[in-house]
Amino acid sequence: MYGFDSYVAIGDSFTEGLNDGLPDGSFRGWADRLAEILAEGRPDFQYANLALRGKMLDEILEEQLPIALAVKPDLVTLCAGGNDIIVPGADVDAVAARLEAGVAKLREAGIPVLIFNGPDTKYLSVMHVLRGKVGIYNAHLWAIADRHGAKMVDMWAMAPLHDRRAWSDDRLHFTPEAHRRIALRAAEVLGVPVADDWREPWPASEEPSTWITSRRSDLEWTKAHLLPWIRRQLKGESMGDGLSPKRPELAPLLPLEQIEPTGVTLPATDLREIHHHAS
């Protein structure tokens, strides 16, 4: 109805939907929620979500981008590079340059692109040390959007994401309520009317944080999330190893439980053919 009959989402865990969990253990996430808004119940609306947790930018550009180029949907959302820039010593400028190449390919193919900048980590204990890197990357993203005519979802400026309740315990992924608000913001950027307002303030918090509770939380987070992440980095492992995209093909928007499991993994030959076709 709003000019979008098909939509492909590419990226990492943010776009896959962690930690907006469903009862069956799968994830919904802002991208699925945005697809539902765009579809408005139309059976002919088609959607694919190729995003996978742990994916680095180059993997997204090599594995997911060619598929999006081949099917040429009415909309592609791209959020990538976050996993790259949080690695110690990462060259943020180089990461941005590689992402720009991907955006350029999509726009040259005539595909509308919606990108996302990084949220402000100022209000997250420990994670606030990443604020400078995120800010530099965001400046690049705004320039990329301007140069290539892409639209931007400015998560840095979304005040509701500054609340601790927007974040999961791992301090990297959003809660279901935050995913809902991000989907509403994305729809607004696309010019799609929505009934709810993503700006609505959070209810007053009934659990005031103290220095002691904050330090205890930091310790628990370090054990449960930071140390395992460091181990994975040292071993060259990823959260997404052995997993496949939840919606690997452009198809009518169906609940995840109705998607046939036989279509989960694209054969390597198909990926090569698609990559060759899109090059």
Secondary structure by P-SEA (a helix, b strand, c coil): cccccbbbbbbccccccccccccccccccaaaaaaaaaacccccbbbbbcccccccaaaaaaccaaaaaaacccbbbbbccccccccccccaaaaaaaaaaaaaaaaaabbbbbbbbbcccccccccccaaaaaaaaaaaaaaaaaaccccccccccccccccccccccccccccaaaaaaaaaaaaaaaccccccccccccccccccccaaaaaaaaaaaaaccaaaaaaaaaaccccccccccccccccccccccccccccccccaaaaaaaaaaac
